[in-house]
Amino acid sequence: MATAQQSAPEVTPLVNIDDVRAAYARIAPSIVRTPTLLSKTLSNLTGATVYLKFENLQFTAAYKERGALNKLLLLTDDEKRRGVIAASAGNHAQGLAYHAARLGIPATIVMPKPTPVVKISQTEGHGAQVILHGERFDDAHAHALAVAADRGMTFVHPFDDPAIIAGQGTVALEMLDDAPDIDTLAIPIGGGGLISGCSTVARALRPDTKIIGVQAELYPSMYAKLRGLKLPCEGDTLAEGIAVKVPGELTSRIVRDLVDDIQLVTERDLERALSLLLQIEKTVVEGAGAAGLAAMLSHPAQFRGRTVGIVLCGGNIDTRLLANVLLRDLARSGRLARIRISLQDRPGTLYNVARVFQEQNVNILELYHQRIFTTLPAKGLTLDVECETRDQAQLDRLMDALAREGYEATRVELA
């Protein structure tokens, strides 16, 4: 991969800055020019100057519609008449379906059978025909190619297509125009379309820009490919939008030429970043949208003192999942806790425990008694207390108070 110190590498002839500028001229009337804003709080937190590009404010809540629209506008009249097809259960499906309907182009989206109903209904709501096929994305992808060949439709790849890459590069075109002091980009990588387009722009306009790709630790596909490693790509990641097992051939070449480094982030990093963006910036992002900030939090030395541009690439997250992430973050910060206390089963015991909580001004949310499935003697019980505190310091004082009263109490920790 490239290094920030070397001179500007030769831009791949397959996608260049003129392609991105031409894409922007095509799509600008029909997409949102999302804001690029300085975050003073995140800057103070990370020791860098942090700019956020709010692509979660697109109509479909993700940058993906930029590339999809550029591809659609480049189709011939005959290709438009025959329609387009894609395999996707996420933001690519939404963006393609929305703009195809707007342009009067028939669109078909093939999704795996286990795709959540809400994603199916959203895609159908944009006017696309949805075909459910197979149990995995690979099955849906193969079927989409077969249908495309059978019906003479144009297959629209989610990332490994010059027109898609050029469209995604318009994100950086806007961002560097709005915040010309940016000297570092932290860009999520799934298949590599976004970082390929953004890197093409950055290297052409600001050759010394430091470009960092970010992948979920559970899906290090591009990271492994460029290092010649064989790493597993599996697991239930929060960043499902970048959970790609096989990166593109074209995007891999561009990333190899233009990107300085790829960093991996853990699920805990992603959860913390997502929670911070909601608390500090009052903006909802999906797991992939939090990846750039997650990299800054987990690899601070790489970014400290620099002016960093982060793309909040999408905001499509299930509300129940969002609630779980926020509650888990509260638990890790000590503001929510579950405390397990061993007690003797006799009158007044629960009252005495509650008195300790009251004296420490800690709010009790839930109580769980366990008399049967416990290793304690028959006259003992386990009491789990879910409680709410102001901060970690107050929780520590509560634990000390319980110990002084002679209670054996432990915190039930999160993974």
Contacts in CASP RR format, 6 or more apart in sequence:
PFRMAT RR
TARGET T0000
AUTHOR 0000-0000-0000
METHOD contacts of the structure
MODEL  1
MATAQQSAPEVTPLVNIDDVRAAYARIAPSIVRTPTLLSKTLSNLTGATV
YLKFENLQFTAAYKERGALNKLLLLTDDEKRRGVIAASAGNHAQGLAYHA
ARLGIPATIVMPKPTPVVKISQTEGHGAQVILHGERFDDAHAHALAVAAD
RGMTFVHPFDDPAIIAGQGTVALEMLDDAPDIDTLAIPIGGGGLISGCST
VARALRPDTKIIGVQAELYPSMYAKLRGLKLPCEGDTLAEGIAVKVPGEL
TSRIVRDLVDDIQLVTERDLERALSLLLQIEKTVVEGAGAAGLAAMLSHP
AQFRGRTVGIVLCGGNIDTRLLANVLLRDLARSGRLARIRISLQDRPGTL
YNVARVFQEQNVNILELYHQRIFTTLPAKGLTLDVECETRDQAQLDRLMD
ALAREGYEATRVELA
1 226 0 8 1.000
1 255 0 8 1.000
1 256 0 8 1.000
1 259 0 8 1.000
1 260 0 8 1.000
1 261 0 8 1.000
1 262 0 8 1.000
2 9 0 8 1.000
2 211 0 8 1.000
2 257 0 8 1.000
2 258 0 8 1.000
2 259 0 8 1.000
2 260 0 8 1.000
3 260 0 8 1.000
4 208 0 8 1.000
4 209 0 8 1.000
4 210 0 8 1.000
4 260 0 8 1.000
7 207 0 8 1.000
8 203 0 8 1.000
8 207 0 8 1.000
8 208 0 8 1.000
9 203 0 8 1.000
9 257 0 8 1.000
9 258 0 8 1.000
10 257 0 8 1.000
11 17 0 8 1.000
11 200 0 8 1.000
11 203 0 8 1.000
11 204 0 8 1.000
11 257 0 8 1.000
11 258 0 8 1.000
12 200 0 8 1.000
12 253 0 8 1.000
12 254 0 8 1.000
12 257 0 8 1.000
12 258 0 8 1.000
14 162 0 8 1.000
14 250 0 8 1.000
14 253 0 8 1.000
14 254 0 8 1.000
15 162 0 8 1.000
15 165 0 8 1.000
15 166 0 8 1.000
15 196 0 8 1.000
15 197 0 8 1.000
15 200 0 8 1.000
15 250 0 8 1.000
15 254 0 8 1.000
16 200 0 8 1.000
16 204 0 8 1.000
17 200 0 8 1.000
17 201 0 8 1.000
17 204 0 8 1.000
17 205 0 8 1.000
19 162 0 8 1.000
19 166 0 8 1.000
19 200 0 8 1.000
20 166 0 8 1.000
20 167 0 8 1.000
20 169 0 8 1.000
20 170 0 8 1.000
20 172 0 8 1.000
20 173 0 8 1.000
20 197 0 8 1.000
20 200 0 8 1.000
20 201 0 8 1.000
21 173 0 8 1.000
22 166 0 8 1.000
23 66 0 8 1.000
23 67 0 8 1.000
23 70 0 8 1.000
23 163 0 8 1.000
23 166 0 8 1.000
23 167 0 8 1.000
23 169 0 8 1.000
23 170 0 8 1.000
24 167 0 8 1.000
24 170 0 8 1.000
24 173 0 8 1.000
26 69 0 8 1.000
26 70 0 8 1.000
26 73 0 8 1.000
26 74 0 8 1.000
27 66 0 8 1.000
27 67 0 8 1.000
27 69 0 8 1.000
27 70 0 8 1.000
27 73 0 8 1.000
27 167 0 8 1.000
27 170 0 8 1.000
28 170 0 8 1.000
30 69 0 8 1.000
30 99 0 8 1.000
30 102 0 8 1.000
31 58 0 8 1.000
31 59 0 8 1.000
31 65 0 8 1.000
31 66 0 8 1.000
31 69 0 8 1.000
31 170 0 8 1.000
32 57 0 8 1.000
32 58 0 8 1.000
32 59 0 8 1.000
33 174 0 8 1.000
34 53 0 8 1.000
34 54 0 8 1.000
34 55 0 8 1.000
34 57 0 8 1.000
34 58 0 8 1.000
34 174 0 8 1.000
35 53 0 8 1.000
35 54 0 8 1.000
35 57 0 8 1.000
35 178 0 8 1.000
36 51 0 8 1.000
36 52 0 8 1.000
36 53 0 8 1.000
36 54 0 8 1.000
36 174 0 8 1.000
36 175 0 8 1.000
36 178 0 8 1.000
36 179 0 8 1.000
36 309 0 8 1.000
37 51 0 8 1.000
37 52 0 8 1.000
37 54 0 8 1.000
38 49 0 8 1.000
38 50 0 8 1.000
38 51 0 8 1.000
38 179 0 8 1.000
39 50 0 8 1.000
39 51 0 8 1.000
39 52 0 8 1.000
39 280 0 8 1.000
39 281 0 8 1.000
41 280 0 8 1.000
41 281 0 8 1.000
42 50 0 8 1.000
42 52 0 8 1.000
42 276 0 8 1.000
42 280 0 8 1.000
42 281 0 8 1.000
42 293 0 8 1.000
43 49 0 8 1.000
43 50 0 8 1.000
45 276 0 8 1.000
46 296 0 8 1.000
46 297 0 8 1.000
46 300 0 8 1.000
46 303 0 8 1.000
46 304 0 8 1.000
46 308 0 8 1.000
47 300 0 8 1.000
47 303 0 8 1.000
47 304 0 8 1.000
47 305 0 8 1.000
48 184 0 8 1.000
48 296 0 8 1.000
48 303 0 8 1.000
48 304 0 8 1.000
48 305 0 8 1.000
48 306 0 8 1.000
48 307 0 8 1.000
48 308 0 8 1.000
49 181 0 8 1.000
49 305 0 8 1.000
49 306 0 8 1.000
49 307 0 8 1.000
49 308 0 8 1.000
50 293 0 8 1.000
50 296 0 8 1.000
50 308 0 8 1.000
50 309 0 8 1.000
50 310 0 8 1.000
51 175 0 8 1.000
51 179 0 8 1.000
51 182 0 8 1.000
51 307 0 8 1.000
51 308 0 8 1.000
51 309 0 8 1.000
51 310 0 8 1.000
52 281 0 8 1.000
52 283 0 8 1.000
52 309 0 8 1.000
52 310 0 8 1.000
52 312 0 8 1.000
53 171 0 8 1.000
53 174 0 8 1.000
53 175 0 8 1.000
53 309 0 8 1.000
53 310 0 8 1.000
53 311 0 8 1.000
53 312 0 8 1.000
54 283 0 8 1.000
54 312 0 8 1.000
55 62 0 8 1.000
55 63 0 8 1.000
55 171 0 8 1.000
55 311 0 8 1.000
55 312 0 8 1.000
55 313 0 8 1.000
55 314 0 8 1.000
56 62 0 8 1.000
56 283 0 8 1.000
56 284 0 8 1.000
56 285 0 8 1.000
56 286 0 8 1.000
56 289 0 8 1.000
56 312 0 8 1.000
56 313 0 8 1.000
56 314 0 8 1.000
56 315 0 8 1.000
58 65 0 8 1.000
58 66 0 8 1.000
58 314 0 8 1.000
59 65 0 8 1.000
59 98 0 8 1.000
60 91 0 8 1.000
60 94 0 8 1.000
60 95 0 8 1.000
60 98 0 8 1.000
60 126 0 8 1.000
60 316 0 8 1.000
61 91 0 8 1.000
61 94 0 8 1.000
61 314 0 8 1.000
61 315 0 8 1.000
61 316 0 8 1.000
62 91 0 8 1.000
62 94 0 8 1.000
62 95 0 8 1.000
62 313 0 8 1.000
62 314 0 8 1.000
62 315 0 8 1.000
62 316 0 8 1.000
63 91 0 8 1.000
63 168 0 8 1.000
63 171 0 8 1.000
63 194 0 8 1.000
63 311 0 8 1.000
63 313 0 8 1.000
63 314 0 8 1.000
64 91 0 8 1.000
64 92 0 8 1.000
64 94 0 8 1.000
64 95 0 8 1.000
64 96 0 8 1.000
64 158 0 8 1.000
64 168 0 8 1.000
65 91 0 8 1.000
65 94 0 8 1.000
65 95 0 8 1.000
65 96 0 8 1.000
65 98 0 8 1.000
65 99 0 8 1.000
66 167 0 8 1.000
66 168 0 8 1.000
66 169 0 8 1.000
66 170 0 8 1.000
66 171 0 8 1.000
67 163 0 8 1.000
67 164 0 8 1.000
67 165 0 8 1.000
67 166 0 8 1.000
67 167 0 8 1.000
67 168 0 8 1.000
68 92 0 8 1.000
68 95 0 8 1.000
68 96 0 8 1.000
68 99 0 8 1.000
68 100 0 8 1.000
68 156 0 8 1.000
68 164 0 8 1.000
69 95 0 8 1.000
69 99 0 8 1.000
69 167 0 8 1.000
70 163 0 8 1.000
70 164 0 8 1.000
70 166 0 8 1.000
70 167 0 8 1.000
70 170 0 8 1.000
71 84 0 8 1.000
71 156 0 8 1.000
71 161 0 8 1.000
71 163 0 8 1.000
71 164 0 8 1.000
72 80 0 8 1.000
72 84 0 8 1.000
72 96 0 8 1.000
72 99 0 8 1.000
72 100 0 8 1.000
72 103 0 8 1.000
72 105 0 8 1.000
72 156 0 8 1.000
73 103 0 8 1.000
74 163 0 8 1.000
75 84 0 8 1.000
75 105 0 8 1.000
75 154 0 8 1.000
79 154 0 8 1.000
80 103 0 8 1.000
80 104 0 8 1.000
80 105 0 8 1.000
82 106 0 8 1.000
82 151 0 8 1.000
82 152 0 8 1.000
82 153 0 8 1.000
82 154 0 8 1.000
83 100 0 8 1.000
83 105 0 8 1.000
83 106 0 8 1.000
83 107 0 8 1.000
83 108 0 8 1.000
83 153 0 8 1.000
83 154 0 8 1.000
84 96 0 8 1.000
84 100 0 8 1.000
84 105 0 8 1.000
84 106 0 8 1.000
84 107 0 8 1.000
84 108 0 8 1.000
84 153 0 8 1.000
84 154 0 8 1.000
84 155 0 8 1.000
84 156 0 8 1.000
85 107 0 8 1.000
85 108 0 8 1.000
85 109 0 8 1.000
85 110 0 8 1.000
85 144 0 8 1.000
85 147 0 8 1.000
85 148 0 8 1.000
85 151 0 8 1.000
85 153 0 8 1.000
85 154 0 8 1.000
85 155 0 8 1.000
85 156 0 8 1.000
86 92 0 8 1.000
86 93 0 8 1.000
86 96 0 8 1.000
86 107 0 8 1.000
86 108 0 8 1.000
86 109 0 8 1.000
86 110 0 8 1.000
86 144 0 8 1.000
86 155 0 8 1.000
86 156 0 8 1.000
86 157 0 8 1.000
86 158 0 8 1.000
87 109 0 8 1.000
87 110 0 8 1.000
87 111 0 8 1.000
87 137 0 8 1.000
87 140 0 8 1.000
87 141 0 8 1.000
87 143 0 8 1.000
87 144 0 8 1.000
87 145 0 8 1.000
87 158 0 8 1.000
88 96 0 8 1.000
88 109 0 8 1.000
88 111 0 8 1.000
88 158 0 8 1.000
89 111 0 8 1.000
89 112 0 8 1.000
89 115 0 8 1.000
89 119 0 8 1.000
89 137 0 8 1.000
89 140 0 8 1.000
90 119 0 8 1.000
90 241 0 8 1.000
90 316 0 8 1.000
91 241 0 8 1.000
91 314 0 8 1.000
91 316 0 8 1.000
92 156 0 8 1.000
92 158 0 8 1.000
93 109 0 8 1.000
93 111 0 8 1.000
93 119 0 8 1.000
93 123 0 8 1.000
93 128 0 8 1.000
94 122 0 8 1.000
94 123 0 8 1.000
94 126 0 8 1.000
94 316 0 8 1.000
95 126 0 8 1.000
96 107 0 8 1.000
96 109 0 8 1.000
96 128 0 8 1.000
96 156 0 8 1.000
97 107 0 8 1.000
97 109 0 8 1.000
97 123 0 8 1.000
97 125 0 8 1.000
97 126 0 8 1.000
97 127 0 8 1.000
97 128 0 8 1.000
98 126 0 8 1.000
100 106 0 8 1.000
100 107 0 8 1.000
100 126 0 8 1.000
100 127 0 8 1.000
100 128 0 8 1.000
101 107 0 8 1.000
101 126 0 8 1.000
101 127 0 8 1.000
101 128 0 8 1.000
106 129 0 8 1.000
107 127 0 8 1.000
107 128 0 8 1.000
107 129 0 8 1.000
108 128 0 8 1.000
108 129 0 8 1.000
108 130 0 8 1.000
108 131 0 8 1.000
108 144 0 8 1.000
108 147 0 8 1.000
108 153 0 8 1.000
109 123 0 8 1.000
109 128 0 8 1.000
109 129 0 8 1.000
109 130 0 8 1.000
109 131 0 8 1.000
110 130 0 8 1.000
110 131 0 8 1.000
110 132 0 8 1.000
110 133 0 8 1.000
110 140 0 8 1.000
110 141 0 8 1.000
110 143 0 8 1.000
110 144 0 8 1.000
110 147 0 8 1.000
111 119 0 8 1.000
111 120 0 8 1.000
111 123 0 8 1.000
111 130 0 8 1.000
111 131 0 8 1.000
111 132 0 8 1.000
111 133 0 8 1.000
111 140 0 8 1.000
112 132 0 8 1.000
112 133 0 8 1.000
112 134 0 8 1.000
112 135 0 8 1.000
112 136 0 8 1.000
112 137 0 8 1.000
112 139 0 8 1.000
112 140 0 8 1.000
113 132 0 8 1.000
113 133 0 8 1.000
113 134 0 8 1.000
113 135 0 8 1.000
114 135 0 8 1.000
115 132 0 8 1.000
116 318 0 8 1.000
118 318 0 8 1.000
120 130 0 8 1.000
120 132 0 8 1.000
123 130 0 8 1.000
124 130 0 8 1.000
131 143 0 8 1.000
131 144 0 8 1.000
131 147 0 8 1.000
133 139 0 8 1.000
133 140 0 8 1.000
133 143 0 8 1.000
134 140 0 8 1.000
134 143 0 8 1.000
138 245 0 8 1.000
144 155 0 8 1.000
145 155 0 8 1.000
147 153 0 8 1.000
148 154 0 8 1.000
148 155 0 8 1.000
156 164 0 8 1.000
157 164 0 8 1.000
158 164 0 8 1.000
158 191 0 8 1.000
159 165 0 8 1.000
159 168 0 8 1.000
159 190 0 8 1.000
159 191 0 8 1.000
159 192 0 8 1.000
159 193 0 8 1.000
159 194 0 8 1.000
159 196 0 8 1.000
159 244 0 8 1.000
159 247 0 8 1.000
159 248 0 8 1.000
159 251 0 8 1.000
160 191 0 8 1.000
160 193 0 8 1.000
160 248 0 8 1.000
160 249 0 8 1.000
160 250 0 8 1.000
160 251 0 8 1.000
161 250 0 8 1.000
162 250 0 8 1.000
164 193 0 8 1.000
165 193 0 8 1.000
165 196 0 8 1.000
165 197 0 8 1.000
165 200 0 8 1.000
165 250 0 8 1.000
165 251 0 8 1.000
165 254 0 8 1.000
166 197 0 8 1.000
166 200 0 8 1.000
167 197 0 8 1.000
168 193 0 8 1.000
168 194 0 8 1.000
168 196 0 8 1.000
168 197 0 8 1.000
168 198 0 8 1.000
169 194 0 8 1.000
169 196 0 8 1.000
169 197 0 8 1.000
169 198 0 8 1.000
169 200 0 8 1.000
169 201 0 8 1.000
171 194 0 8 1.000
171 197 0 8 1.000
171 198 0 8 1.000
171 311 0 8 1.000
172 185 0 8 1.000
172 197 0 8 1.000
172 198 0 8 1.000
172 199 0 8 1.000
172 201 0 8 1.000
172 202 0 8 1.000
173 201 0 8 1.000
175 182 0 8 1.000
175 198 0 8 1.000
175 309 0 8 1.000
175 311 0 8 1.000
176 182 0 8 1.000
176 201 0 8 1.000
176 202 0 8 1.000
176 205 0 8 1.000
176 206 0 8 1.000
179 307 0 8 1.000
179 309 0 8 1.000
181 307 0 8 1.000
182 206 0 8 1.000
182 209 0 8 1.000
182 307 0 8 1.000
182 308 0 8 1.000
182 309 0 8 1.000
183 206 0 8 1.000
183 208 0 8 1.000
183 209 0 8 1.000
183 210 0 8 1.000
183 306 0 8 1.000
183 307 0 8 1.000
183 308 0 8 1.000
184 209 0 8 1.000
184 210 0 8 1.000
184 211 0 8 1.000
184 212 0 8 1.000
184 303 0 8 1.000
184 306 0 8 1.000
184 307 0 8 1.000
184 308 0 8 1.000
184 309 0 8 1.000
185 198 0 8 1.000
185 199 0 8 1.000
185 202 0 8 1.000
185 209 0 8 1.000
185 210 0 8 1.000
185 211 0 8 1.000
185 212 0 8 1.000
185 308 0 8 1.000
185 309 0 8 1.000
185 311 0 8 1.000
186 212 0 8 1.000
186 213 0 8 1.000
186 214 0 8 1.000
186 291 0 8 1.000
186 292 0 8 1.000
186 293 0 8 1.000
186 295 0 8 1.000
186 296 0 8 1.000
186 303 0 8 1.000
186 308 0 8 1.000
186 309 0 8 1.000
186 310 0 8 1.000
186 311 0 8 1.000
187 194 0 8 1.000
187 195 0 8 1.000
187 198 0 8 1.000
187 199 0 8 1.000
187 211 0 8 1.000
187 212 0 8 1.000
187 213 0 8 1.000
187 214 0 8 1.000
187 292 0 8 1.000
187 311 0 8 1.000
188 194 0 8 1.000
188 195 0 8 1.000
188 213 0 8 1.000
188 214 0 8 1.000
188 215 0 8 1.000
188 239 0 8 1.000
188 242 0 8 1.000
188 288 0 8 1.000
188 289 0 8 1.000
188 291 0 8 1.000
188 292 0 8 1.000
188 311 0 8 1.000
188 313 0 8 1.000
189 195 0 8 1.000
189 213 0 8 1.000
189 214 0 8 1.000
189 215 0 8 1.000
189 222 0 8 1.000
189 242 0 8 1.000
189 247 0 8 1.000
189 255 0 8 1.000
189 262 0 8 1.000
190 215 0 8 1.000
190 219 0 8 1.000
190 221 0 8 1.000
190 222 0 8 1.000
190 241 0 8 1.000
190 242 0 8 1.000
190 243 0 8 1.000
190 244 0 8 1.000
190 247 0 8 1.000
190 288 0 8 1.000
191 221 0 8 1.000
191 222 0 8 1.000
191 242 0 8 1.000
191 244 0 8 1.000
191 247 0 8 1.000
191 248 0 8 1.000
191 251 0 8 1.000
192 222 0 8 1.000
192 244 0 8 1.000
192 247 0 8 1.000
192 248 0 8 1.000
192 251 0 8 1.000
192 252 0 8 1.000
192 255 0 8 1.000
193 251 0 8 1.000
194 311 0 8 1.000
194 313 0 8 1.000
195 211 0 8 1.000
195 213 0 8 1.000
195 251 0 8 1.000
195 255 0 8 1.000
195 259 0 8 1.000
196 250 0 8 1.000
196 251 0 8 1.000
196 254 0 8 1.000
196 255 0 8 1.000
196 258 0 8 1.000
197 254 0 8 1.000
198 211 0 8 1.000
198 311 0 8 1.000
199 211 0 8 1.000
199 254 0 8 1.000
199 255 0 8 1.000
199 258 0 8 1.000
199 259 0 8 1.000
200 254 0 8 1.000
200 258 0 8 1.000
202 209 0 8 1.000
202 211 0 8 1.000
202 258 0 8 1.000
203 209 0 8 1.000
203 211 0 8 1.000
203 258 0 8 1.000
210 260 0 8 1.000
210 306 0 8 1.000
211 258 0 8 1.000
211 259 0 8 1.000
211 260 0 8 1.000
212 259 0 8 1.000
212 260 0 8 1.000
212 261 0 8 1.000
212 262 0 8 1.000
212 263 0 8 1.000
212 295 0 8 1.000
212 302 0 8 1.000
212 303 0 8 1.000
213 255 0 8 1.000
213 259 0 8 1.000
213 261 0 8 1.000
213 262 0 8 1.000
213 263 0 8 1.000
213 295 0 8 1.000
214 262 0 8 1.000
214 263 0 8 1.000
214 264 0 8 1.000
214 265 0 8 1.000
214 291 0 8 1.000
214 292 0 8 1.000
214 294 0 8 1.000
214 295 0 8 1.000
215 221 0 8 1.000
215 222 0 8 1.000
215 223 0 8 1.000
215 242 0 8 1.000
215 262 0 8 1.000
215 263 0 8 1.000
215 264 0 8 1.000
215 265 0 8 1.000
215 291 0 8 1.000
216 237 0 8 1.000
216 238 0 8 1.000
216 239 0 8 1.000
216 242 0 8 1.000
216 243 0 8 1.000
216 264 0 8 1.000
216 265 0 8 1.000
216 267 0 8 1.000
216 270 0 8 1.000
216 291 0 8 1.000
217 264 0 8 1.000
217 265 0 8 1.000
217 266 0 8 1.000
217 267 0 8 1.000
218 233 0 8 1.000
218 234 0 8 1.000
218 235 0 8 1.000
218 236 0 8 1.000
218 237 0 8 1.000
218 243 0 8 1.000
218 267 0 8 1.000
219 233 0 8 1.000
219 234 0 8 1.000
219 235 0 8 1.000
219 237 0 8 1.000
219 239 0 8 1.000
219 242 0 8 1.000
219 243 0 8 1.000
219 244 0 8 1.000
219 245 0 8 1.000
220 231 0 8 1.000
220 233 0 8 1.000
220 264 0 8 1.000
221 233 0 8 1.000
221 244 0 8 1.000
221 245 0 8 1.000
221 246 0 8 1.000
221 247 0 8 1.000
222 247 0 8 1.000
222 251 0 8 1.000
222 252 0 8 1.000
222 255 0 8 1.000
222 262 0 8 1.000
223 229 0 8 1.000
223 231 0 8 1.000
223 262 0 8 1.000
223 264 0 8 1.000
224 230 0 8 1.000
224 231 0 8 1.000
224 233 0 8 1.000
225 247 0 8 1.000
225 252 0 8 1.000
226 252 0 8 1.000
226 255 0 8 1.000
226 256 0 8 1.000
226 262 0 8 1.000
233 243 0 8 1.000
233 244 0 8 1.000
233 245 0 8 1.000
234 245 0 8 1.000
235 243 0 8 1.000
237 243 0 8 1.000
237 267 0 8 1.000
237 270 0 8 1.000
238 267 0 8 1.000
238 270 0 8 1.000
238 271 0 8 1.000
238 274 0 8 1.000
238 287 0 8 1.000
238 290 0 8 1.000
238 321 0 8 1.000
238 325 0 8 1.000
239 270 0 8 1.000
239 286 0 8 1.000
239 287 0 8 1.000
239 288 0 8 1.000
239 289 0 8 1.000
239 290 0 8 1.000
239 291 0 8 1.000
240 286 0 8 1.000
240 287 0 8 1.000
240 288 0 8 1.000
241 286 0 8 1.000
241 287 0 8 1.000
241 288 0 8 1.000
242 288 0 8 1.000
242 291 0 8 1.000
247 255 0 8 1.000
255 262 0 8 1.000
261 302 0 8 1.000
263 295 0 8 1.000
263 298 0 8 1.000
263 299 0 8 1.000
263 302 0 8 1.000
265 291 0 8 1.000
265 292 0 8 1.000
265 294 0 8 1.000
265 295 0 8 1.000
265 298 0 8 1.000
266 298 0 8 1.000
268 332 0 8 1.000
269 294 0 8 1.000
269 295 0 8 1.000
269 297 0 8 1.000
269 298 0 8 1.000
270 287 0 8 1.000
270 290 0 8 1.000
270 291 0 8 1.000
270 294 0 8 1.000
271 325 0 8 1.000
271 328 0 8 1.000
271 329 0 8 1.000
272 294 0 8 1.000
272 297 0 8 1.000
272 329 0 8 1.000
272 332 0 8 1.000
273 290 0 8 1.000
273 291 0 8 1.000
273 292 0 8 1.000
273 293 0 8 1.000
273 294 0 8 1.000
273 297 0 8 1.000
274 285 0 8 1.000
274 286 0 8 1.000
274 287 0 8 1.000
274 289 0 8 1.000
274 290 0 8 1.000
274 317 0 8 1.000
274 322 0 8 1.000
274 325 0 8 1.000
275 325 0 8 1.000
275 326 0 8 1.000
275 329 0 8 1.000
276 293 0 8 1.000
276 297 0 8 1.000
277 283 0 8 1.000
277 284 0 8 1.000
277 285 0 8 1.000
277 290 0 8 1.000
277 293 0 8 1.000
277 312 0 8 1.000
278 284 0 8 1.000
278 285 0 8 1.000
278 322 0 8 1.000
278 326 0 8 1.000
283 312 0 8 1.000
284 315 0 8 1.000
284 317 0 8 1.000
284 322 0 8 1.000
285 312 0 8 1.000
285 313 0 8 1.000
285 314 0 8 1.000
285 315 0 8 1.000
285 317 0 8 1.000
286 314 0 8 1.000
286 315 0 8 1.000
286 316 0 8 1.000
286 317 0 8 1.000
287 317 0 8 1.000
288 313 0 8 1.000
288 314 0 8 1.000
289 311 0 8 1.000
289 312 0 8 1.000
289 313 0 8 1.000
289 314 0 8 1.000
289 315 0 8 1.000
290 312 0 8 1.000
291 313 0 8 1.000
292 310 0 8 1.000
292 311 0 8 1.000
293 310 0 8 1.000
295 302 0 8 1.000
295 303 0 8 1.000
296 302 0 8 1.000
296 303 0 8 1.000
296 308 0 8 1.000
296 310 0 8 1.000
327 336 0 8 1.000
328 414 0 8 1.000
330 336 0 8 1.000
331 337 0 8 1.000
331 338 0 8 1.000
331 414 0 8 1.000
332 414 0 8 1.000
333 391 0 8 1.000
333 392 0 8 1.000
334 389 0 8 1.000
334 391 0 8 1.000
334 392 0 8 1.000
334 395 0 8 1.000
335 388 0 8 1.000
335 389 0 8 1.000
335 390 0 8 1.000
335 391 0 8 1.000
335 392 0 8 1.000
336 365 0 8 1.000
336 386 0 8 1.000
336 387 0 8 1.000
336 388 0 8 1.000
336 389 0 8 1.000
337 386 0 8 1.000
337 387 0 8 1.000
337 389 0 8 1.000
337 395 0 8 1.000
337 411 0 8 1.000
337 412 0 8 1.000
338 384 0 8 1.000
338 385 0 8 1.000
338 386 0 8 1.000
338 387 0 8 1.000
338 411 0 8 1.000
338 412 0 8 1.000
339 384 0 8 1.000
339 385 0 8 1.000
339 387 0 8 1.000
339 398 0 8 1.000
339 399 0 8 1.000
339 402 0 8 1.000
339 409 0 8 1.000
339 410 0 8 1.000
339 411 0 8 1.000
339 412 0 8 1.000
340 382 0 8 1.000
340 383 0 8 1.000
340 384 0 8 1.000
340 409 0 8 1.000
340 410 0 8 1.000
340 411 0 8 1.000
340 412 0 8 1.000
341 353 0 8 1.000
341 382 0 8 1.000
341 383 0 8 1.000
341 384 0 8 1.000
341 385 0 8 1.000
341 402 0 8 1.000
341 407 0 8 1.000
341 408 0 8 1.000
341 409 0 8 1.000
342 376 0 8 1.000
342 380 0 8 1.000
342 381 0 8 1.000
342 382 0 8 1.000
342 383 0 8 1.000
342 407 0 8 1.000
342 408 0 8 1.000
342 409 0 8 1.000
343 349 0 8 1.000
343 350 0 8 1.000
343 353 0 8 1.000
343 380 0 8 1.000
343 381 0 8 1.000
343 382 0 8 1.000
343 383 0 8 1.000
343 407 0 8 1.000
344 379 0 8 1.000
344 380 0 8 1.000
344 381 0 8 1.000
345 371 0 8 1.000
345 379 0 8 1.000
345 380 0 8 1.000
345 381 0 8 1.000
346 379 0 8 1.000
350 367 0 8 1.000
350 383 0 8 1.000
352 405 0 8 1.000
353 383 0 8 1.000
353 385 0 8 1.000
353 402 0 8 1.000
353 407 0 8 1.000
354 364 0 8 1.000
356 398 0 8 1.000
356 401 0 8 1.000
356 402 0 8 1.000
356 405 0 8 1.000
356 407 0 8 1.000
357 363 0 8 1.000
357 364 0 8 1.000
357 385 0 8 1.000
357 387 0 8 1.000
357 398 0 8 1.000
359 401 0 8 1.000
360 394 0 8 1.000
360 397 0 8 1.000
360 398 0 8 1.000
360 401 0 8 1.000
361 394 0 8 1.000
362 387 0 8 1.000
362 388 0 8 1.000
362 389 0 8 1.000
362 394 0 8 1.000
362 395 0 8 1.000
362 398 0 8 1.000
363 387 0 8 1.000
363 388 0 8 1.000
363 389 0 8 1.000
364 385 0 8 1.000
364 386 0 8 1.000
364 387 0 8 1.000
365 386 0 8 1.000
365 387 0 8 1.000
365 388 0 8 1.000
366 384 0 8 1.000
366 385 0 8 1.000
366 386 0 8 1.000
367 383 0 8 1.000
367 384 0 8 1.000
367 385 0 8 1.000
367 386 0 8 1.000
368 383 0 8 1.000
368 384 0 8 1.000
368 385 0 8 1.000
368 386 0 8 1.000
369 381 0 8 1.000
369 382 0 8 1.000
369 383 0 8 1.000
370 381 0 8 1.000
370 382 0 8 1.000
370 383 0 8 1.000
370 384 0 8 1.000
371 380 0 8 1.000
371 381 0 8 1.000
371 382 0 8 1.000
374 380 0 8 1.000
374 381 0 8 1.000
374 382 0 8 1.000
376 382 0 8 1.000
384 412 0 8 1.000
387 398 0 8 1.000
389 395 0 8 1.000
389 398 0 8 1.000
399 409 0 8 1.000
399 411 0 8 1.000
402 409 0 8 1.000
403 409 0 8 1.000
END
